[in-house]
């Protein structure tokens, strides 16, 4: 925002920090419990960041909506209104994500099991930090705005004499707004106005609703057909880089040796005197019998 008071850079940064704290807490707890750390777990922070930032936007939107409805209310009632609006959707989102990843812990693959444990626990911590840490940050940021304080220095910003002669950039950075007026409470966001006045009436039109039903039916039919075409398995070539020497090896292996079936290996588990010719002949005889 072009206002040194309404600017919410620190609020957004604390939302990202909340996700980072969740990752650190979950990783620390899992490592303390002895859950093995595998390389796929390194992807978990990006998933947590996506959900954490989404929860942050929901909290901020609910807070600003409560602020417009109850502008002169106390901080307690504003925060209560915010949690009443945002906590339900944040809770449901977290529950579905946690359930999905904890179900993934039943897999037989240890690496996938570790990934699901780390990520599911991180979602739990992300929810806890959003409901506690980020709520406190919202209140502190609100008190800063109410005190007309600068977003960076937290110094009180006032209307100075002769500010009409100052540049727009100076006023936005040091006074409060580019309009050379003290910063005022924000009006409804243009995106909210768009969905309320235009998008909402558009999708509730009877012909649009019929089109939506038809599109969903086509999507559902395509999904069912796709499920019937899924083949279980893994192509090892997809695990290597496109320019890796492994790709031609698997291509030649499939071209020339796929008709022979899997290779069978025999392991001798006890000590053998390979220097003894009689033993060597016995091993070769055994190999011929297996062939």
C-alpha positions in Angstrom: 0.0 0.0 0.0 1.2 3.5 -0.7 0.9 4.5 2.9 3.6 4.3 5.6 0.9 3.5 8.1 -1.4 1.0 6.3 1.6 -0.8 4.8 1.5 -4.4 6.1 4.9 -5.7 5.1 5.7 -6.8 8.6 2.3 -8.6 8.9 3.0 -10.5 5.7 6.6 -11.3 6.9 5.3 -12.7 10.2 2.8 -14.9 8.3 5.7 -16.4 6.4 7.7 -16.6 9.7 4.7 -18.5 11.2 5.1 -21.2 8.5 8.8 -21.3 9.1 8.3 -21.8 12.8 5.9 -24.7 12.0 8.5 -26.4 9.8 11.3 -26.0 12.5 9.0 -27.3 15.2 7.8 -30.3 13.3 11.3 -31.2 12.0 12.7 -30.9 15.5 10.0 -33.0 17.1 10.3 -35.8 14.4 14.1 -35.9 14.7 13.8 -36.0 18.5 11.4 -39.0 18.2 13.9 -40.7 15.9 11.9 -40.5 12.6 14.5 -40.9 9.8 15.1 -37.8 7.6 15.0 -38.6 3.9 15.6 -36.3 1.0 11.9 -36.1 0.0 11.2 -34.4 3.3 13.1 -31.4 2.0 10.0 -30.6 -0.2 7.7 -30.3 2.9 8.5 -26.6 3.7 7.1 -25.5 0.3 3.8 -27.3 1.1 3.6 -25.8 4.5 4.4 -22.3 3.1 1.5 -22.6 0.7 -1.0 -23.6 3.3 0.4 -21.1 5.9 0.2 -18.1 3.5 -3.3 -19.2 2.6 -4.3 -19.2 6.3 -2.6 -15.8 6.7 -4.7 -14.3 3.9 -7.9 -15.7 5.4 -7.0 -14.2 8.8 -6.2 -10.8 7.4 -9.3 -10.7 5.3 -11.5 -11.6 8.3 -9.7 -9.1 10.4 -10.3 -6.2 7.9 -13.9 -7.2 7.5 -14.4 -7.2 11.3 -12.7 -3.8 11.4 -15.1 -2.4 8.9 -18.1 -3.7 10.7 -17.0 -2.8 14.2 -14.5 0.0 13.7 -14.8 1.4 17.2 -14.9 -1.9 19.0 -12.3 -3.2 21.4 -9.4 -5.3 20.3 -10.9 -8.3 22.1 -14.2 -8.2 20.2 -12.4 -7.6 16.9 -10.1 -10.6 17.4 -13.1 -12.7 18.6 -15.0 -11.7 15.4 -11.9 -12.6 13.3 -11.6 -16.0 14.8 -15.3 -16.6 14.4 -15.1 -15.9 10.7 -11.7 -17.4 9.9 -11.0 -20.2 12.3 -13.6 -22.6 10.8 -12.2 -22.6 7.3 -8.6 -22.7 8.6 -9.5 -25.6 10.9 -11.2 -27.6 8.1 -8.3 -27.0 5.7 -5.8 -28.2 8.3 -7.9 -31.3 9.3 -8.2 -32.5 5.7 -4.5 -31.9 5.0 -3.4 -33.6 8.2 -5.8 -36.6 7.6 -4.5 -37.0 4.0 -0.8 -37.1 5.1 -1.3 -39.3 8.2 -3.2 -41.8 6.0 0.0 -41.8 3.8 2.0 -43.1 6.8 0.3 -46.5 6.2 2.3 -47.0 3.0 4.9 -49.7 2.8 7.6 -47.3 1.5 9.7 -46.0 4.4 10.7 -42.8 2.5 7.0 -41.9 1.8 6.1 -42.8 5.4 8.8 -40.3 6.8 7.7 -37.6 4.3 4.0 -37.9 5.4 4.9 -37.9 9.1 7.1 -34.8 8.8 4.5 -32.9 6.7 1.4 -33.9 8.6 3.0 -32.8 11.9 4.1 -29.6 10.3 0.5 -28.9 9.3 -0.5 -29.3 12.9 2.1 -26.8 14.1 1.2 -24.4 11.3 -2.4 -24.4 12.6 -1.2 -23.8 16.2 1.1 -20.9 15.2 -1.6 -19.3 13.0 -4.2 -19.4 15.8 -1.8 -18.1 18.4 1.3 -16.3 17.1 -0.3 -14.7 14.0 -3.3 -13.6 15.9 -1.1 -11.7 18.3 0.8 -10.1 15.4 -2.6 -8.9 14.0 -3.3 -7.2 17.3 0.1 -5.6 17.5 -0.2 -4.3 13.9 -3.6 -2.9 14.7 -2.3 -1.0 17.7 0.5 0.4 15.5 -2.0 1.6 13.0 -4.3 3.1 15.7 -1.3 5.0 17.1 -0.6 6.4 13.6 2.9 4.9 13.6 5.3 4.3 10.7 5.5 0.6 9.5 9.3 0.6 9.5 10.4 2.8 12.4 7.2 2.6 14.5 7.6 6.4 15.1 4.4 8.4 15.3 3.5 10.0 11.9 1.7 13.4 11.9 0.6 16.0 9.5 3.3 18.5 9.1 3.0 22.1 8.0 3.9 22.8 4.4 3.3 19.2 3.4 1.4 20.4 0.3 4.8 21.4 -1.2 6.3 18.0 -0.6 6.4 15.4 -3.3 4.0 12.5 -3.5 6.7 10.0 -2.7 7.8 11.9 0.4 4.2 12.1 1.6 3.6 8.3 1.0 6.9 7.4 2.8 6.8 9.9 5.7 3.3 11.4 6.1 0.9 8.6 5.7 -0.6 8.8 2.2 0.1 10.2 -1.2 -3.1 12.3 -1.1 -1.5 14.7 1.5 -4.1 13.7 4.0 -3.7 11.7 7.3 -4.2 8.0 6.7 -7.8 6.9 6.9 -9.4 3.5 7.5 -9.6 1.6 4.3 -12.7 1.1 2.2 -13.8 -2.3 0.9 -11.3 -4.0 -1.3 -11.9 -3.8 -5.0 -11.7 -7.6 -5.4 -14.4 -8.0 -2.8 -16.6 -5.5 -4.7 -16.0 -7.4 -7.9 -17.1 -10.8 -6.5 -20.1 -9.2 -4.7 -21.5 -7.1 -7.6 -20.4 -8.9 -10.7 -19.1 -12.5 -10.2 -21.8 -13.6 -7.7 -24.8 -12.5 -9.8 -23.1 -14.0 -12.9 -22.6 -17.5 -11.5 -26.1 -17.5 -10.0 -27.8 -17.0 -13.4 -29.9 -20.1 -14.3 -28.1 -20.6 -17.7 -24.7 -20.3 -16.1 -25.7 -22.8 -13.4 -26.9 -25.3 -16.1 -23.5 -24.8 -17.9 -21.7 -25.5 -14.6 -23.6 -28.7 -14.1 -22.8 -29.9 -17.7 -19.1 -29.0 -17.3 -18.9 -30.8 -14.0 -20.6 -33.9 -15.5 -18.1 -33.9 -18.4 -15.2 -33.5 -15.9 -16.6 -36.4 -13.7 -17.0 -38.6 -16.8 -13.4 -37.8 -17.9 -12.1 -38.6 -14.4 -13.9 -42.0 -14.3 -12.5 -42.9 -17.7 -9.0 -41.7 -16.6 -9.2 -44.0 -13.5 -9.8 -47.0 -15.8 -6.7 -46.2 -17.8 -4.3 -45.8 -14.9 -1.5 -48.4 -14.9 0.2 -49.2 -11.6 4.0 -49.3 -11.6 7.0 -47.0 -12.1 9.2 -46.4 -15.1 12.8 -46.1 -13.8 13.7 -43.8 -16.7 11.6 -41.1 -15.1 13.9 -41.1 -12.0 16.9 -39.9 -14.0 17.8 -36.7 -15.8 16.9 -36.5 -19.5 20.6 -36.3 -20.4 21.7 -39.2 -18.1 23.5 -42.2 -19.4 20.9 -44.3 -17.6 18.2 -43.5 -20.1 19.9 -45.3 -23.1 20.7 -48.2 -20.8 17.0 -48.7 -19.9 16.0 -48.2 -23.5 18.4 -50.9 -24.7 17.4 -53.2 -21.8 13.8 -53.0 -22.8 14.5 -53.4 -26.5 16.9 -56.4 -26.3 16.3 -58.1 -23.0 12.6 -57.6 -22.1 11.6 -61.0 -23.5 13.9 -62.9 -21.1 12.1 -61.8 -17.9 13.8 -60.8 -14.7 17.3 -61.8 -13.8 17.8 -64.4 -11.0 20.8 -64.0 -8.7 22.2 -66.6 -6.3 24.0 -65.6 -3.1 26.3 -67.9 -1.2 25.9 -66.9 2.4 28.7 -68.9 4.0 32.5 -68.9 3.7 33.8 -70.6 0.6 37.3 -71.7 -0.3 37.4 -70.3 -3.8 41.1 -71.4 -4.2 40.0 -75.1 -4.1 39.3 -76.3 -7.6 36.8 -78.9 -6.4 34.7 -76.1 -4.8 34.8 -74.1 -7.9 33.6 -77.0 -10.0 30.8 -77.5 -7.5 29.7 -73.9 -7.8 29.8 -74.1 -11.6 27.7 -77.3 -11.5 25.2 -75.6 -9.2 24.9 -72.7 -11.6 24.4 -75.0 -14.6 21.7 -76.9 -12.7 19.9 -73.6 -11.9 20.1 -72.6 -15.6 
